[in-house]
């Protein structure tokens, strides 16, 4: 085995082993933070509506009458089996909530990343190529504004703009009622279900409903990508390989595209992974703004109902997704950039 492949294997093994303590810390923080609040989840959800005996019965059913340390190890064991508990307010397995509503959040997140890349990559490259020019200044201001603007305000402004410019374009919900009724939920991912059903009208309807929420969230994510690509293009333009390409008479546009821009993309992979947590947080507000039936909407409803068990399960699931994506990004970086392995 060569030293390069050996270092890659060693890096991958170490990185995967680090997942265990990372997950333990995350799960421990989630468990104890939700128990810092006074009272207990059952009293918070049903206090004033049930007598004390009924509350005790529900606590016993949920295992909340056992010592805290026992609840803690039960929680770790349940998560290891992908059991995120049962909601208090409607007695549903949290895993069923994730399975039924997670598809909407997944398509929103992926669509937002697509728009963020379509906006951020070309603008970042353009700003890096024309550094300190008027174009660069305008793009930098755009990036700062999109990153700092409140997502709910941007969503509302875009809804008003679309209603004015494109009357009749859908501005809320994931699809029209007729589409939800006619498309069978095979995968609980409505966009994919519309494709599998072979219903072109339903597919067009779903895509129309996806554009505005995905564009809104993607627009705010693009600010980070613009800034990162710009900085790395500027640094890459100072490299010896760029000067060598210019000396060979290669046109400047080709030098930027094939040499500077390609090398500037390596750090973007890391940032995209780090943006997963921000995207999930933004998805909560985006779903609320556009009445999107995803996990963010469910999370808000369970917070309103003071259902701490459901909240614990959903937050745990979000945390696991962030950790998994972080590991995948590290592995991808090691494959793309050999310097990461050493």
C-alpha positions as a LaTeX table, in Angstrom:
\begin{tabular}{lrrr}
\hline
Residue & $x$ (\AA) & $y$ (\AA) & $z$ (\AA) \\
\hline
Unk1 & 0.00 & 0.00 & 0.00 \\
Unk2 & 1.37 & 3.41 & $-0.95$ \\
Unk3 & 1.91 & 6.11 & 1.64 \\
Unk4 & $-0.88$ & 8.19 & 0.09 \\
Unk5 & $-3.49$ & 5.45 & 0.30 \\
Unk6 & $-2.24$ & 4.51 & 3.78 \\
Unk7 & $-2.61$ & 8.06 & 5.03 \\
Unk8 & $-6.10$ & 8.25 & 3.51 \\
Unk9 & $-7.18$ & 5.01 & 5.20 \\
Unk10 & $-5.73$ & 6.15 & 8.53 \\
Unk11 & $-7.48$ & 9.51 & 8.24 \\
Unk12 & $-10.83$ & 7.89 & 7.42 \\
Unk13 & $-10.58$ & 5.46 & 10.34 \\
Unk14 & $-9.66$ & 8.22 & 12.80 \\
Unk15 & $-12.42$ & 10.47 & 11.51 \\
Unk16 & $-15.05$ & 7.75 & 11.81 \\
Unk17 & $-13.91$ & 6.85 & 15.33 \\
Unk18 & $-14.24$ & 10.49 & 16.36 \\
Unk19 & $-17.93$ & 10.31 & 15.48 \\
Unk20 & $-18.61$ & 8.29 & 18.66 \\
Unk21 & $-17.47$ & 10.92 & 21.22 \\
Unk22 & $-18.91$ & 13.69 & 19.04 \\
Unk23 & $-22.33$ & 12.05 & 19.00 \\
Unk24 & $-22.16$ & 11.32 & 22.73 \\
Unk25 & $-21.46$ & 14.98 & 23.53 \\
Unk26 & $-24.25$ & 16.21 & 21.26 \\
Unk27 & $-26.82$ & 13.77 & 22.65 \\
Unk28 & $-25.81$ & 14.53 & 26.24 \\
Unk29 & $-26.17$ & 18.28 & 25.72 \\
Unk30 & $-29.60$ & 17.85 & 24.12 \\
Unk31 & $-30.84$ & 15.55 & 26.90 \\
Unk32 & $-29.81$ & 17.73 & 29.83 \\
Unk33 & $-30.64$ & 21.10 & 28.25 \\
Unk34 & $-34.26$ & 20.04 & 27.80 \\
Unk35 & $-34.40$ & 19.06 & 31.46 \\
Unk36 & $-33.07$ & 22.33 & 32.81 \\
Unk37 & $-36.52$ & 23.88 & 32.45 \\
Unk38 & $-38.65$ & 23.67 & 35.60 \\
Unk39 & $-41.37$ & 21.06 & 35.82 \\
Unk40 & $-41.69$ & 18.05 & 33.53 \\
Unk41 & $-42.88$ & 17.55 & 29.94 \\
Unk42 & $-46.22$ & 15.97 & 30.89 \\
Unk43 & $-47.16$ & 18.81 & 33.26 \\
Unk44 & $-46.08$ & 21.36 & 30.66 \\
Unk45 & $-48.22$ & 19.76 & 27.96 \\
Unk46 & $-51.30$ & 18.78 & 30.01 \\
Unk47 & $-51.12$ & 20.88 & 33.17 \\
Unk48 & $-54.58$ & 22.20 & 34.04 \\
Unk49 & $-56.33$ & 19.74 & 31.70 \\
Unk50 & $-55.69$ & 16.45 & 33.54 \\
Unk51 & $-55.77$ & 15.58 & 37.21 \\
Unk52 & $-52.65$ & 14.51 & 39.07 \\
Unk53 & $-53.40$ & 10.79 & 38.76 \\
Unk54 & $-53.76$ & 11.00 & 34.98 \\
Unk55 & $-50.51$ & 12.98 & 34.81 \\
Unk56 & $-48.73$ & 10.30 & 36.85 \\
Unk57 & $-50.03$ & 7.60 & 34.51 \\
Unk58 & $-48.64$ & 9.46 & 31.50 \\
Unk59 & $-45.29$ & 10.04 & 33.25 \\
Unk60 & $-45.01$ & 6.34 & 33.99 \\
Unk61 & $-45.87$ & 5.42 & 30.41 \\
Unk62 & $-43.09$ & 7.70 & 29.15 \\
Unk63 & $-40.60$ & 6.55 & 31.79 \\
Unk64 & $-40.35$ & 10.03 & 33.27 \\
Unk65 & $-40.85$ & 8.75 & 36.82 \\
Unk66 & $-37.54$ & 6.90 & 36.75 \\
Unk67 & $-34.22$ & 8.36 & 37.98 \\
Unk68 & $-32.62$ & 10.88 & 35.64 \\
Unk69 & $-29.55$ & 8.73 & 35.01 \\
Unk70 & $-31.78$ & 5.81 & 33.98 \\
Unk71 & $-33.71$ & 8.10 & 31.61 \\
Unk72 & $-30.37$ & 9.27 & 30.18 \\
Unk73 & $-29.12$ & 5.78 & 29.34 \\
Unk74 & $-32.55$ & 4.81 & 28.02 \\
Unk75 & $-32.39$ & 7.85 & 25.75 \\
Unk76 & $-28.93$ & 6.90 & 24.44 \\
Unk77 & $-30.09$ & 3.34 & 23.84 \\
Unk78 & $-33.22$ & 4.47 & 22.03 \\
Unk79 & $-31.25$ & 6.80 & 19.74 \\
Unk80 & $-28.82$ & 3.98 & 18.95 \\
Unk81 & $-31.87$ & 2.02 & 17.71 \\
Unk82 & $-33.17$ & 5.10 & 15.83 \\
Unk83 & $-36.07$ & 5.36 & 18.25 \\
Unk84 & $-36.70$ & 9.05 & 18.90 \\
Unk85 & $-39.57$ & 8.54 & 21.31 \\
Unk86 & $-43.31$ & 9.24 & 21.16 \\
Unk87 & $-44.90$ & 12.65 & 21.15 \\
Unk88 & $-46.88$ & 13.62 & 24.22 \\
Unk89 & $-49.52$ & 15.80 & 22.59 \\
Unk90 & $-50.70$ & 13.35 & 19.89 \\
Unk91 & $-48.96$ & 10.08 & 20.87 \\
Unk92 & $-47.14$ & 9.58 & 17.56 \\
Unk93 & $-43.73$ & 7.99 & 17.12 \\
Unk94 & $-41.33$ & 10.82 & 16.33 \\
Unk95 & $-39.82$ & 8.58 & 13.65 \\
Unk96 & $-43.21$ & 8.57 & 11.88 \\
Unk97 & $-43.25$ & 12.37 & 12.00 \\
Unk98 & $-39.77$ & 12.42 & 10.45 \\
Unk99 & $-40.74$ & 9.87 & 7.80 \\
Unk100 & $-43.93$ & 11.68 & 6.80 \\
Unk101 & $-42.75$ & 15.31 & 6.99 \\
Unk102 & $-39.01$ & 14.95 & 6.40 \\
Unk103 & $-39.38$ & 14.71 & 2.62 \\
Unk104 & $-40.70$ & 18.27 & 2.43 \\
Unk105 & $-37.76$ & 19.60 & 4.44 \\
Unk106 & $-35.33$ & 17.54 & 2.35 \\
Unk107 & $-36.57$ & 18.96 & $-0.96$ \\
Unk108 & $-36.57$ & 22.48 & 0.49 \\
Unk109 & $-32.98$ & 22.08 & 1.70 \\
Unk110 & $-31.66$ & 20.55 & $-1.52$ \\
Unk111 & $-33.47$ & 23.14 & $-3.62$ \\
Unk112 & $-32.05$ & 25.93 & $-1.47$ \\
Unk113 & $-28.51$ & 24.58 & $-1.89$ \\
Unk114 & $-29.04$ & 24.41 & $-5.65$ \\
Unk115 & $-30.11$ & 28.05 & $-5.82$ \\
Unk116 & $-27.29$ & 29.06 & $-3.47$ \\
Unk117 & $-24.71$ & 27.47 & $-5.77$ \\
Unk118 & $-26.30$ & 28.89 & $-8.92$ \\
Unk119 & $-26.15$ & 32.37 & $-7.40$ \\
Unk120 & $-23.00$ & 32.20 & $-5.27$ \\
Unk121 & $-20.50$ & 30.44 & $-7.55$ \\
Unk122 & $-20.70$ & 32.72 & $-10.63$ \\
Unk123 & $-20.98$ & 35.91 & $-8.57$ \\
Unk124 & $-18.05$ & 34.89 & $-6.37$ \\
Unk125 & $-15.92$ & 34.11 & $-9.41$ \\
Unk126 & $-16.88$ & 37.40 & $-11.04$ \\
Unk127 & $-16.04$ & 39.38 & $-7.89$ \\
Unk128 & $-12.68$ & 37.62 & $-7.53$ \\
Unk129 & $-11.72$ & 38.21 & $-11.15$ \\
Unk130 & $-12.57$ & 41.94 & $-11.02$ \\
Unk131 & $-11.22$ & 42.60 & $-7.55$ \\
Unk132 & $-11.71$ & 46.13 & $-6.12$ \\
Unk133 & $-13.80$ & 47.21 & $-9.10$ \\
Unk134 & $-17.34$ & 48.52 & $-9.09$ \\
Unk135 & $-18.60$ & 45.06 & $-9.97$ \\
Unk136 & $-16.72$ & 43.57 & $-7.03$ \\
Unk137 & $-18.11$ & 46.18 & $-4.63$ \\
Unk138 & $-21.70$ & 45.62 & $-5.82$ \\
Unk139 & $-21.41$ & 41.85 & $-5.47$ \\
Unk140 & $-19.85$ & 42.12 & $-2.01$ \\
Unk141 & $-22.68$ & 44.39 & $-0.83$ \\
Unk142 & $-25.19$ & 41.95 & $-2.28$ \\
Unk143 & $-23.53$ & 39.07 & $-0.43$ \\
Unk144 & $-23.55$ & 40.91 & 2.90 \\
Unk145 & $-27.18$ & 41.97 & 2.53 \\
Unk146 & $-28.40$ & 38.50 & 1.59 \\
Unk147 & $-26.52$ & 36.91 & 4.48 \\
Unk148 & $-27.68$ & 39.43 & 7.09 \\
Unk149 & $-31.30$ & 39.91 & 6.02 \\
Unk150 & $-33.96$ & 38.15 & 8.16 \\
Unk151 & $-35.28$ & 35.21 & 6.19 \\
Unk152 & $-38.91$ & 35.79 & 7.11 \\
Unk153 & $-38.70$ & 39.42 & 5.91 \\
Unk154 & $-37.06$ & 38.40 & 2.64 \\
Unk155 & $-39.72$ & 35.75 & 2.16 \\
Unk156 & $-42.55$ & 38.22 & 2.71 \\
Unk157 & $-40.97$ & 40.77 & 0.34 \\
Unk158 & $-40.51$ & 38.14 & $-2.36$ \\
Unk159 & $-44.11$ & 36.99 & $-1.95$ \\
Unk160 & $-45.33$ & 40.58 & $-2.45$ \\
Unk161 & $-43.05$ & 40.94 & $-5.49$ \\
Unk162 & $-44.22$ & 37.70 & $-7.07$ \\
Unk163 & $-47.88$ & 38.54 & $-6.48$ \\
Unk164 & $-47.30$ & 41.89 & $-8.20$ \\
Unk165 & $-45.20$ & 40.69 & $-11.14$ \\
Unk166 & $-46.50$ & 37.13 & $-11.65$ \\
Unk167 & $-50.18$ & 37.04 & $-10.62$ \\
Unk168 & $-51.37$ & 33.50 & $-10.06$ \\
Unk169 & $-47.94$ & 32.07 & $-9.22$ \\
Unk170 & $-48.21$ & 29.91 & $-6.04$ \\
Unk171 & $-46.66$ & 31.59 & $-3.01$ \\
Unk172 & $-47.45$ & 29.18 & $-0.17$ \\
Unk173 & $-47.75$ & 25.46 & 0.63 \\
Unk174 & $-45.91$ & 22.59 & $-1.06$ \\
Unk175 & $-48.59$ & 21.93 & $-3.71$ \\
Unk176 & $-52.19$ & 22.65 & $-4.57$ \\
Unk177 & $-54.88$ & 20.62 & $-2.76$ \\
Unk178 & $-55.79$ & 18.68 & $-5.91$ \\
Unk179 & $-52.17$ & 17.57 & $-6.36$ \\
Unk180 & $-51.90$ & 16.38 & $-2.76$ \\
Unk181 & $-55.12$ & 14.42 & $-3.24$ \\
Unk182 & $-54.23$ & 12.78 & $-6.57$ \\
Unk183 & $-50.54$ & 11.92 & $-6.00$ \\
Unk184 & $-50.15$ & 8.75 & $-3.87$ \\
Unk185 & $-47.57$ & 9.20 & $-1.05$ \\
Unk186 & $-45.22$ & 6.35 & $-1.97$ \\
Unk187 & $-42.01$ & 7.95 & $-0.68$ \\
Unk188 & $-43.46$ & 10.92 & 1.28 \\
Unk189 & $-41.30$ & 13.12 & $-0.97$ \\
Unk190 & $-43.97$ & 14.89 & $-2.99$ \\
Unk191 & $-41.66$ & 15.89 & $-5.83$ \\
Unk192 & $-40.46$ & 12.31 & $-6.27$ \\
Unk193 & $-43.98$ & 10.94 & $-5.84$ \\
Unk194 & $-45.20$ & 13.24 & $-8.62$ \\
Unk195 & $-42.47$ & 11.86 & $-10.91$ \\
Unk196 & $-43.30$ & 8.25 & $-10.01$ \\
Unk197 & $-47.01$ & 8.83 & $-10.60$ \\
Unk198 & $-46.34$ & 9.96 & $-14.16$ \\
Unk199 & $-48.66$ & 12.93 & $-13.65$ \\
Unk200 & $-47.02$ & 15.80 & $-15.51$ \\
Unk201 & $-49.56$ & 18.36 & $-14.34$ \\
Unk202 & $-48.89$ & 17.43 & $-10.71$ \\
Unk203 & $-45.12$ & 17.62 & $-11.30$ \\
Unk204 & $-45.37$ & 21.10 & $-12.78$ \\
Unk205 & $-47.59$ & 22.19 & $-9.90$ \\
Unk206 & $-45.12$ & 20.88 & $-7.30$ \\
Unk207 & $-42.15$ & 22.51 & $-9.05$ \\
Unk208 & $-43.96$ & 25.86 & $-9.14$ \\
Unk209 & $-44.66$ & 25.66 & $-5.42$ \\
Unk210 & $-41.02$ & 24.79 & $-4.72$ \\
Unk211 & $-39.44$ & 27.71 & $-6.58$ \\
Unk212 & $-40.17$ & 30.59 & $-4.21$ \\
Unk213 & $-39.36$ & 28.90 & $-0.84$ \\
Unk214 & $-36.20$ & 27.27 & $-2.22$ \\
Unk215 & $-35.08$ & 30.51 & $-3.87$ \\
Unk216 & $-35.67$ & 32.47 & $-0.66$ \\
Unk217 & $-33.57$ & 30.16 & 1.49 \\
Unk218 & $-30.95$ & 29.72 & $-1.24$ \\
Unk219 & $-30.62$ & 33.48 & $-1.66$ \\
Unk220 & $-29.64$ & 33.89 & 1.97 \\
Unk221 & $-27.19$ & 30.98 & 1.80 \\
Unk222 & $-25.52$ & 32.38 & $-1.31$ \\
Unk223 & $-23.91$ & 35.26 & 0.61 \\
Unk224 & $-21.46$ & 32.91 & 2.35 \\
Unk225 & $-20.58$ & 31.15 & $-0.90$ \\
Unk226 & $-20.00$ & 34.47 & $-2.71$ \\
Unk227 & $-17.56$ & 35.66 & $-0.07$ \\
Unk228 & $-15.68$ & 32.37 & 0.13 \\
Unk229 & $-15.35$ & 31.89 & $-3.63$ \\
Unk230 & $-14.23$ & 35.49 & $-4.09$ \\
Unk231 & $-11.46$ & 35.20 & $-1.48$ \\
Unk232 & $-10.18$ & 31.90 & $-2.85$ \\
Unk233 & $-10.26$ & 33.06 & $-6.46$ \\
Unk234 & $-8.18$ & 36.10 & $-5.47$ \\
Unk235 & $-5.66$ & 33.86 & $-3.69$ \\
Unk236 & $-5.57$ & 31.39 & $-6.56$ \\
Unk237 & $-4.95$ & 34.19 & $-9.06$ \\
Unk238 & $-1.65$ & 34.86 & $-7.27$ \\
Unk239 & $-0.45$ & 31.27 & $-7.72$ \\
Unk240 & 2.52 & 30.28 & $-9.85$ \\
Unk241 & 0.41 & 27.95 & $-11.98$ \\
Unk242 & $-1.82$ & 30.89 & $-12.94$ \\
Unk243 & 1.18 & 32.99 & $-13.93$ \\
Unk244 & 2.49 & 30.06 & $-15.96$ \\
Unk245 & $-0.85$ & 29.73 & $-17.74$ \\
Unk246 & $-0.79$ & 33.44 & $-18.57$ \\
Unk247 & 2.78 & 33.16 & $-19.85$ \\
Unk248 & 1.63 & 30.46 & $-22.27$ \\
Unk249 & $-0.82$ & 32.95 & $-23.74$ \\
Unk250 & $-3.99$ & 31.40 & $-22.39$ \\
Unk251 & $-6.88$ & 33.93 & $-22.38$ \\
Unk252 & $-7.67$ & 35.47 & $-18.99$ \\
Unk253 & $-11.23$ & 34.14 & $-18.93$ \\
Unk254 & $-9.95$ & 30.60 & $-19.46$ \\
Unk255 & $-7.24$ & 31.07 & $-16.83$ \\
Unk256 & $-9.85$ & 32.07 & $-14.26$ \\
Unk257 & $-12.28$ & 29.31 & $-15.19$ \\
Unk258 & $-9.91$ & 26.34 & $-15.59$ \\
Unk259 & $-7.18$ & 27.19 & $-13.08$ \\
Unk260 & $-8.12$ & 29.73 & $-10.39$ \\
Unk261 & $-11.81$ & 28.85 & $-10.08$ \\
Unk262 & $-11.28$ & 25.08 & $-9.87$ \\
Unk263 & $-8.84$ & 25.44 & $-7.00$ \\
Unk264 & $-11.14$ & 27.91 & $-5.27$ \\
Unk265 & $-13.91$ & 25.30 & $-5.14$ \\
Unk266 & $-12.12$ & 23.02 & $-2.65$ \\
Unk267 & $-12.95$ & 25.12 & 0.47 \\
Unk268 & $-16.54$ & 25.51 & $-0.76$ \\
Unk269 & $-17.13$ & 21.82 & $-0.05$ \\
Unk270 & $-16.31$ & 22.39 & 3.62 \\
Unk271 & $-18.51$ & 25.45 & 3.87 \\
Unk272 & $-21.46$ & 23.68 & 2.27 \\
Unk273 & $-21.19$ & 21.04 & 4.98 \\
Unk274 & $-21.00$ & 23.66 & 7.70 \\
Unk275 & $-24.05$ & 25.40 & 6.24 \\
Unk276 & $-26.25$ & 22.36 & 6.88 \\
Unk277 & $-26.97$ & 23.48 & 10.45 \\
Unk278 & $-27.73$ & 27.02 & 9.25 \\
Unk279 & $-29.92$ & 25.63 & 6.47 \\
Unk280 & $-31.95$ & 23.50 & 8.87 \\
Unk281 & $-32.44$ & 26.53 & 11.10 \\
Unk282 & $-33.40$ & 28.64 & 8.10 \\
Unk283 & $-35.76$ & 25.89 & 6.93 \\
Unk284 & $-37.76$ & 26.28 & 10.15 \\
Unk285 & $-38.40$ & 29.96 & 9.43 \\
Unk286 & $-38.87$ & 29.38 & 5.69 \\
Unk287 & $-41.46$ & 26.69 & 6.30 \\
Unk288 & $-43.27$ & 28.96 & 8.71 \\
Unk289 & $-43.27$ & 31.82 & 6.21 \\
Unk290 & $-44.54$ & 29.75 & 3.27 \\
Unk291 & $-46.80$ & 27.37 & 5.22 \\
Unk292 & $-44.49$ & 24.53 & 4.17 \\
Unk293 & $-45.50$ & 21.16 & 5.73 \\
Unk294 & $-42.03$ & 20.03 & 6.83 \\
Unk295 & $-40.18$ & 19.22 & 10.02 \\
Unk296 & $-39.72$ & 22.91 & 10.80 \\
Unk297 & $-43.47$ & 23.42 & 10.87 \\
Unk298 & $-43.87$ & 20.35 & 13.08 \\
Unk299 & $-41.14$ & 21.62 & 15.40 \\
Unk300 & $-42.91$ & 24.96 & 15.86 \\
Unk301 & $-46.20$ & 23.21 & 16.56 \\
Unk302 & $-44.65$ & 20.95 & 19.19 \\
Unk303 & $-42.91$ & 23.91 & 20.81 \\
Unk304 & $-46.27$ & 25.68 & 20.99 \\
Unk305 & $-47.81$ & 22.55 & 22.52 \\
Unk306 & $-44.86$ & 22.36 & 24.97 \\
Unk307 & $-44.25$ & 18.78 & 23.84 \\
Unk308 & $-40.66$ & 18.40 & 25.03 \\
Unk309 & $-40.39$ & 14.73 & 24.04 \\
Unk310 & $-41.25$ & 15.55 & 20.41 \\
Unk311 & $-38.90$ & 18.52 & 20.59 \\
Unk312 & $-36.12$ & 16.31 & 21.95 \\
Unk313 & $-36.64$ & 13.75 & 19.18 \\
Unk314 & $-36.67$ & 16.27 & 16.34 \\
Unk315 & $-33.68$ & 18.22 & 17.66 \\
Unk316 & $-31.80$ & 14.94 & 18.10 \\
Unk317 & $-32.56$ & 14.01 & 14.50 \\
Unk318 & $-31.36$ & 17.41 & 13.26 \\
Unk319 & $-28.17$ & 17.04 & 15.30 \\
Unk320 & $-27.50$ & 13.58 & 13.86 \\
Unk321 & $-27.92$ & 14.93 & 10.34 \\
Unk322 & $-25.42$ & 17.72 & 11.01 \\
Unk323 & $-22.87$ & 15.29 & 12.47 \\
Unk324 & $-23.25$ & 12.84 & 9.58 \\
Unk325 & $-22.91$ & 15.56 & 6.95 \\
Unk326 & $-19.85$ & 16.92 & 8.76 \\
Unk327 & $-18.19$ & 13.50 & 8.57 \\
Unk328 & $-19.09$ & 13.07 & 4.90 \\
Unk329 & $-17.67$ & 16.49 & 4.08 \\
Unk330 & $-14.41$ & 15.67 & 5.87 \\
Unk331 & $-14.14$ & 12.42 & 3.91 \\
Unk332 & $-14.88$ & 14.18 & 0.63 \\
Unk333 & $-12.26$ & 16.82 & 1.43 \\
Unk334 & $-9.70$ & 14.11 & 2.09 \\
Unk335 & $-10.46$ & 12.53 & $-1.28$ \\
Unk336 & $-10.29$ & 15.84 & $-3.16$ \\
Unk337 & $-7.39$ & 17.49 & $-1.33$ \\
Unk338 & $-4.52$ & 15.17 & $-0.26$ \\
Unk339 & $-3.19$ & 17.84 & 2.14 \\
Unk340 & $-6.13$ & 17.14 & 4.49 \\
Unk341 & $-4.87$ & 13.62 & 5.19 \\
Unk342 & $-1.60$ & 14.70 & 6.79 \\
\hline
\end{tabular}
